[in-house]
């Protein structure tokens, strides 16, 4: 799987264009506006996860199941280390950063790992691809329950309300059920999906861009961005860079302390540090609905996605040289 810079730049450009358009004319793209994007994005989310389910080969999961120490390590990083970091940052930065941005940083920290780039960078680096597929997929399944649970607890702690059962059920119905349906439809759809892979990727990213556009339209229409400036964006970017740098360092050091082989260390570093914008932005729409602050909440996830791609592409090349050198000895 090749992850080229043009794809990254194109996706980033599309998201930035969506944000700019939303800020210029927010009335058109509101969730309940003339385009009915609340309904459209809901259907789009279901379609994307159906396609994800149809694309995933069960045998690839089975091949990566055996290394339980590695799996426990990665899931602990994703759902324990990251939330702890998010909680600490929220405590330290309370009163210095916009509350909605803090919610966004915490939301970023409780998201599951991304599947596509985790596997792509693991393959690029010469790591254990089977284990990467298993961990990234397992993370997304766990996230269907754990992410809404942690977000609900966060909302309760900050004085807001979000019924836990309703949050988990909503995510499960709109993400898990289409995914399972995709697995059942895989024998009929897989060949078509392989043949039209680029079109499927465009649908996936198009739905994300549409959600970003609608979220920022809701925020702009409510006047949220009138009190925010570039300082907010820079704060979010700085926090994303700091979080990624810290987690990459911690996972690398810890993986070596645990005695993982180099190809398993690659999995630990890449799967343990990734956060999924593909799952995260749809989850944000489901969990936070059309709240005015949704645009600010998803901002850290958008920025982290780009930062992790740029940083990890370079890191994968360095790992590739190391794994090739090890194989030659």
Secondary structure, DSSP 8 states (H G I E B T S, - for coil): ----HHHHHHHHHHHHHHHHHHHH-HHHHSTTSTT-HHHHHHHHHHHHHHHHHHH--HHHHHHT-S-HHHHHHHHHIIIIIHHHHHHHHHHHHBTTB-HHHHHHHHHHHTS---SHHHHHHHHHHT--HHHHHHHHHHHHHHHHHHHHHHHHHHHHHTT----HHHHHHHHIIIIIHHHHHHHHHHHHHHHHHHHTHHHHHHHHHHHHHHHHHHHHHHHHHTTGGGG--HHHHHHHHHHHHHHHHHHHHHHHHHHHHTT--HHHHHHHHHHHH---HHHHHHHHHHHHTT-TTHHHHHHHHHHHHHHHHHHHHHHHHHHHHHHHHHHT-
